């Protein structure tokens, strides 16, 4: 399994430059690295001085680069879907639709990029994947997709099974699936083997994003006030998807004490501006990525004290909303919403109190 690095920040703060420098640093240390970019324009190739495309190409020892082009990814995913259809369905009905005919709909880019990263990770060919995405809320929603989809799967599946509609359909599910899919599923199975595979895939994705040994983000900013404010907002929003932010990379000019205070307790590392084709000074200035493990965790559950603590920097008390429905607690901060699936020891217990202090929301049961 590879460690996955990504960078968050306002546009124009130098995220792509730092992503390249990070990839070069990791490759120089002997790790097998893939630099994956969601920008399929010519800029990346010009910056690197090589021709890049939808297939990984070697650009330096231990380092490959790939541009995640949505149309090509969609065509590949469609062909995989058709293979699955042919495996589970007697009379496939997608076989006459070709992936090369499909257009990319809004929202597909993130899902396709996430799946491509998952496949590169699963290939075992890389020790590290540096993802150069948009670095804004779209990147966070992409990384939060496994958790969001697992919630939809978990809740709507249960609702269907227990609903009057589900009870009415239940007698017909087995014979219909036997006749059409050539398998024997009950409504409780709700997808049988493919359903279990989907659940495992989503759970694995959630676990990876929530593990700083697997996925780490870094905030990139400059001295610009809007860039600093955006960086703080994205830092807090990253916690809502369970993503650990390891440090702040301050680009171009050394940070002031006031800037460091804005991002405390995260370390702030100054990265000098690149003024030539020599990437070594930039790479050398980057922090030790393993130090990200010392960063505050997004969620801490203390069963003994019946408390859940969430780290939500960049937000104030008025921006945080807490609700509880059934076995889950929903936290809303900014434009992000997260459902905390409680452990068995706390499940079903009502919230007794909540306190927001020093960037932490502490919920007591």
N, C-alpha and C positions, 0 to 999 in steps of 0.2 A: 504494500500500500504506500502511496506517495503522500507527502505533506503538500497541502495546497495553500498557496499564498495569493492574496488579492489586496487591492489598494482602493481606499475610499477617499473622496474629496471633491471639491468644486472643480469644474472644468477649467483647464488652463494652469493647474497647479504643478503639473509635471508628473502625473501618475504613470504615463507610458514610459517616460525616461527612467523613472525609478524602477519600474517593473523590469525593464531591460537590464539595468544595473544589478538588480537582485538575481535575475536569472544567470548573469555572468558570474556573480559572486558564488552562487551555489555550484555552478558547473566547475569553477576553478577549484572548489574544495573537493572535487572528485565525484559529486553526485550527478546522476543522470537526470537531466532537466528538460522539461517541455515548457516553452513560452507560448501560451495560447492567447490569442488576441481576438476580441469580438469586433474589432474594426477591420473590415475587409477592403478598405481603401488603400491607396498606394503609399500612405505616409509611413507605415511600419517598415516596409521594404526599403524605402529611401533612407530612413534613419539608420537601419542596419547595414545598408549597402549590399543587400542581396535580394533575390527574387523570392517572394513568399506566396503561399497559396493554401488551398484547402487540405493539402497533405503535408505532414511534418517533413521538414527538410533540415539537414545538418548545417549549422552556421558557425559552429565552433566546437572544439573538443567537449564531449558530454552534453552538448546543447543543441536541441532542435526547436524550430519555431513553426507554428501552424496558425492560419487565420480561419476562424470558425465562421464559415459562410453558410448562412441559414438555408439557402436554396439547396445546396449540396447535402447538408445534414438532413433536410426534410426528405429528399429523395432516398437517402440511405435508410432513414427510419421507416419510410413507407414500404420499402422492399422487405424490411424485417417484419413489419406488420402483416404483409401478405404471406410470408412464410408461416407465421403463427396461425393465421387464418386457415391456411391449407392443412395445418397439423390438426386443428381442433374442429373444423367444419367440413362436412361432406361435400357441400357445393359452394365453394368460395364465390363471393359476389364482388370482391374488390379486384379480382385478377385482371379485369379489363381496364382498370384505371392505373395509369403509369405515374411513378413518382416525378418524372421529368415534366409532367403536365401541371403539377401542383404549384400554386402560389403561396407565399408566406403571409399568413394572417397576423394582425397585431397580437402581440403576446407570445407568439410561437418562438421568437428568437431566444428568449430566456430559457424556455423549456428545452429547446434543441441544444443550446450551449451547455446547459447543466448535464444533459444526457451524454454529450460528447466528452465532457470532463470526466464523468463517471466511467465511461468506457476506456478512456486513456489511463485512468487510475487503475482500473481492473486488469489492464493488459499486463501489468507487472514490468513494463519497460522503463518506468520512470521512478526516481526517488523523490522528485519534487516537480510540481506543476505550478507555474506562475501564471495566474489568470489576469490579463489586462482587459477588464471590462469597462463599462461606463463609470463605475465607481460611485454611483449614486443609489437612490432608493430602488432602481430597477435591479442592480446587482444584489442588493439585500433581499429583494423579493424572490430573485432567482435562487439564492442560497436557502431562503426560508420555504421554498416550494415543497420539499418533502414533508415538513411539519404541517403546513397548511393542508396539503392533499391528504395526509394521514388523518387529520381531523375530519375532513369531509367524508372520507371513507369510513371512519369509525362511527361517526354520528348518523350519517344517512343510511348506512347499512343497517344499524340497529333500529332506526326509525322505521325502515321499510319492513323488516322482519316482524316488528311488534305492531304494525299498523293494521287497520281493517283491510286496506288494499293488499298488504302482504299476506294476511290470512286468507283473503279471497283468492290470491294468485297461487298460494302454496300448493294446492292439489295439482296444479297444472305445470309447475316448474319442472318436475322430474320427467314427465313424459315429453314435454316440449324440448328440453335439452337433450333427451335421449334421441328424439327424432331428428332434430336439426343439427346439434353439435356432436352427435354420436358418443355422448358421455351421459352419466347419470348423476346430476347434481340436485340437491334439495335447495330450498330457499335459504336455509341456514348456512349452507356452503357458500352461497352467493358468489359464484365464480370458481368454486372448486380449486384445483391446483393453480390456475392462473391467478385467482384471487389471493391465494397464500403467497405466491411469488411477488405480487404487487405489494402486499403488506410488508413482506420482508425487505423489499427494495426501498420502500419509504422509511421503514424503521432504520435501516442501515444508513440512509441519507441523513436522517435526523441525528443519529449518533455521531456521524462524521463531522457535521457542522458544529455540534455541541462539544467536540473534543479538540482542545487547542493543540494536541499532538497531530491532528489531521488537517484542520483548516484554521488559518490565522489571517486576520485582516490588519492593515496598517492605515492610519489616517495620514494623508498627505496634505499639507497646507503651506501657504506663504504668509507673509505679514499682512496681507490684505484683510481688512476687517470682515468682509463678506466670506472670504475663504476660511477664516478662523471659525466664524459662526456656523458655516456649513459643515466643517469638520466636526465640531462639537455635536451638531444635530445628528450627523451620520454615526458618530460614536455611540450615542444613546440609542439610535434606531437599530444598530447592529446587535445590541444586547437583546432586543425584542425578538430576534430570530435565533438567539442562542449563540451568536458568533462572537468569539473572543477577539478583541482589539489589543494587539501586543504593544504598540508604541505609536508615537506621532513622529512623522518624518517632516522636518521643517525645511523647506526647499529654498535655496538661493541665498538668503541672509541668515545670520545667526539669530536664534530666538531670544527675546527679552525675558526677564524674570516674570513679567506680567503674563506673557504667552505661556510660559511653563506652568504658571499657576492656573491658567484657564483649563489645562488638560491634566492637572494633578488628579490621581496618583500615577498617571501614565508617564513613562520617561519620554522626553522630547529630544530627538537626535537631529542635529544640523547636517544637512546634505548639501555640499557646495554645488554651484551651478556648473554644468558641463560647458566647457569653452573650446573643446577640440574633439577629435575622434578618439581620444584616450579615455576609456571608461574606467580605468583602474582607480583613480581618486574617488569617483562616485561610489563604486562598489565597496571600496575600503571603508568609506564613511558610514555605510549601512550597519545597523546593529546586528548582534548575534541573534538569529531568528529563534533559537531555542530558548532565549530569555523570555519569550512571549508567555511561557507557562507561569510566570510570576504575576501576570496581569490579573486584575479582579475578574472572577468568573461571573457570567451573566446571571446565573441562578444558583442559589444554595438552599438545600432543603434540610432542615434540622428536625428530624422526627422526634427526638427526645424532648425538645422544647416546643414542639408543635408549631414551628415557624417556617415560613418561606421568605427568603430575602432575594430581591431582584436589584441589580445594579443598573440604574437608569440615569447616567450622567447626561448633562445637556438639557434636561427637562426640569421644570419646577413643579410644585405640588398641584397647581391649577391645570397642568397639562397631562396629568396622570389620572386615569379612571379605572376603578376596580369594580368588577361585577362577578357574581357567582351563580352559576346555573348547574344544578346536578353535581357530578363528581369533579367538575373542572372550575378553575378560576380564570377569568379573562382579564388581561391587563391591556389597557389602551394608552399609548403614549405617542404623541405626534400623529403621524399617519400610519403607525404600525399597531397591529393587534396580535396578541399572543395568548394562547390557551395553555395554562399550566395543568397538565394531567397529573393529579395528585397520587402519591403512593397509597397503598392499601391502608396504612395506618392513619392517614389523614382524610382519605376519601369519605365523603358523606358528612364530614364535620363542617358546621357553619363557620364563617369568618367571624371572629370575636372582635377583631380590631386591626387597624392598619396605620402605619406611621411612615411618613416620608421625610427622611433626614439625611443630609450630606450625600445626596444622590442615590440613596438606598431606600427602596420600598420594602418595609418589613410587615408581613401579613401573619397574624396570629390566629390559631384555630382553637 
